[in-house]
């Protein structure tokens, strides 16, 4: 049995929050959520496990699926600067955490949130809204700002010593950094939000939504990887950027997609997705060649898999101007 769960990203704030509680002798379990971009790809999330191990706490990793997609397509609280529905995302994750809390027999959920640290989701009124919407009033503990907030049930009952928690507010991370240094804590470099807060994936997401009535989890997953090009309103091609992405695209490709790679030399791979003409298959192959070592080799062979069929396209590299014009 554990006393509490900590929403754990492995970043400075969640590592500090976990240590503050662990240091009081509480039994803590780290709970890490994986965005659907990365879920189902067989990753072991080594880094985040390493940070939890260093704190001496067990970790539970939860991969998010279709439900995340429903939420991001229609967030009740809207988006942040890019395609990040932070308020809805936090509420949804806390609701899931509440179920896990019951399963684990825990009494509270803690986060590394700090009052006023992020403009949208960590304003004081937003913290209250999130805990109300997640039905976690009195149960959600923010150890880094706890002494500036009303006491939770576990503080009132004496399970958690409020006096040993912090009273941080604002954007500076000075106190957490000093705490981490003092206690020899290791943590991830602050990233400032997930992929959805970044301009490129957000643009791809908006572009996808503008072309597709129905978006699958697999479409969504693909947004995080490769270079994306729009060949027509009905189809797009995604070309891997390095060897590790070759393996990832091989895992993401579906039976309906065209899968392409260089027939005679190692190089990038590509997924051609959607309804496409025979000409568009050749154009896609020429875009793939542009990102291979054979881009200046004249006509080269590209192998294409589609359903039960395998065939070769002989094409020259697409030119840079064209690739730039169709890049998403
Ligand atoms: S930054 Fe991304 S993962 Fe974090 S709350 Fe916002 S949408 Fe969710």
Boltz pocket constraint, residues with backbone or C-beta under 6 A from the ligand:
constraints:
  - pocket:
      binder: B
      contacts: [[A, 83], [A, 84], [A, 85], [A, 86], [A, 87], [A, 89], [A, 90], [A, 192], [A, 193], [A, 194], [A, 195], [A, 196], [A, 197]]
      max_distance: 6.0
